Amino acid sequence: MDFHPSQIPIEKTFDIKDEKDAESAVEEMVRIGFTNQKKGFKVLMPKDKRLAKRAGYIVTTGLNFGLRKTNQERDVRYWTFIHDEEHYAIVMIGSKALEELGF
């Protein structure tokens, strides 16, 4: 990997505080979609390990299920990393958009 996920241009950032926030973020990402996007989405989660694992699971599986349910392309790349001292982050972007950006 020749780049860091924080270099990907971001359409919208979601700050997750609990499981409900994670579900809301997934619904909005599915509504916006990845097909015509040239940018990605960032999900910030607190560094509470238990909450971060649950929120990350909800986001990744919920996104896959939501895209499949709405017959959208599910070719989405994502990375999880430490964003700052208080947050983990997941950055998601469509594979075609990633290629077009030259990453």
C-alpha positions as CSV (number, residue, x, y, z in Angstrom):
1,M,0.0,0.0,0.0
2,D,1.7,3.2,-1.2
3,F,-0.8,5.6,0.4
4,H,-2.5,6.1,3.7
5,P,-6.4,5.9,3.7
6,S,-6.5,9.4,5.2
7,Q,-5.4,10.7,1.8
8,I,-8.6,9.6,0.1
9,P,-11.0,12.5,-0.6
10,I,-14.1,12.3,1.7
11,E,-17.7,13.0,0.7
12,K,-19.0,12.8,4.2
13,T,-17.7,12.0,7.7
14,F,-19.9,10.2,10.2
15,D,-19.1,10.5,13.9
16,I,-20.4,7.3,15.6
17,K,-21.2,7.4,19.3
18,D,-23.3,4.3,19.6
19,E,-24.9,1.4,17.6
20,K,-27.9,3.6,16.5
21,D,-25.5,6.2,15.0
22,A,-23.8,3.3,13.1
23,E,-27.1,2.1,11.7
24,S,-28.0,5.7,10.6
25,A,-24.6,6.1,8.9
26,V,-25.1,2.9,7.0
27,E,-28.6,4.0,5.8
28,E,-27.3,7.3,4.6
29,M,-24.3,5.7,2.8
30,V,-26.6,3.2,1.1
31,R,-28.9,6.1,0.1
32,I,-26.1,8.1,-1.4
33,G,-24.4,5.1,-2.9
34,F,-20.9,4.4,-4.2
35,T,-21.5,4.0,-7.9
36,N,-21.4,7.6,-9.0
37,Q,-19.1,8.9,-6.2
38,K,-15.5,10.0,-6.8
39,K,-15.0,10.4,-3.1
40,G,-15.3,8.1,-0.1
41,F,-16.9,8.0,3.3
42,K,-15.2,8.2,6.7
43,V,-16.7,6.7,9.9
44,L,-15.2,7.9,13.2
45,M,-15.6,5.6,16.2
46,P,-14.6,6.1,19.8
47,K,-11.5,4.2,20.9
48,D,-13.6,2.2,23.3
49,K,-12.6,-1.2,21.9
50,R,-15.9,-2.9,22.6
51,L,-18.0,-0.1,21.0
52,A,-15.5,0.2,18.1
53,K,-15.8,-3.5,17.2
54,R,-19.5,-3.4,17.4
55,A,-19.9,-0.2,15.4
56,G,-17.3,-1.4,12.8
57,Y,-19.2,-4.7,12.4
58,I,-22.5,-2.9,12.0
59,V,-21.1,-0.5,9.4
60,T,-19.3,-3.1,7.3
61,T,-21.9,-5.8,7.3
62,G,-24.8,-3.4,7.2
63,L,-23.3,-1.6,4.2
64,N,-22.8,-4.8,2.3
65,F,-26.4,-5.9,3.1
66,G,-27.9,-2.5,2.3
67,L,-26.1,-2.3,-1.1
68,R,-27.2,-5.8,-2.0
69,K,-30.8,-5.2,-0.9
70,T,-31.0,-2.1,-3.2
71,N,-29.2,-3.8,-6.1
72,Q,-26.2,-1.5,-6.0
73,E,-22.7,-2.5,-6.8
74,R,-20.9,-3.9,-3.7
75,D,-17.3,-3.5,-4.9
76,V,-16.3,-1.3,-2.0
77,R,-12.8,-1.1,-0.5
78,Y,-12.3,-0.1,3.2
79,W,-9.5,0.4,5.7
80,T,-9.6,0.7,9.4
81,F,-6.9,2.8,11.2
82,I,-6.2,4.9,14.2
83,H,-7.5,8.4,13.3
84,D,-6.3,10.3,16.4
85,E,-5.9,9.7,20.2
86,E,-9.7,9.4,20.7
87,H,-11.0,7.8,17.5
88,Y,-10.6,4.8,15.2
89,A,-11.7,5.4,11.6
90,I,-13.0,3.4,8.7
91,V,-12.6,4.9,5.2
92,M,-14.8,3.4,2.4
93,I,-14.7,4.0,-1.3
94,G,-15.8,2.3,-4.4
95,S,-13.1,0.3,-6.2
96,K,-13.7,2.1,-9.5
97,A,-13.3,5.5,-7.8
98,L,-10.1,4.4,-6.1
99,E,-8.7,3.4,-9.5
100,E,-9.7,6.7,-11.1
101,L,-8.0,8.6,-8.3
102,G,-4.8,6.7,-9.1
103,F,-4.4,4.8,-5.8
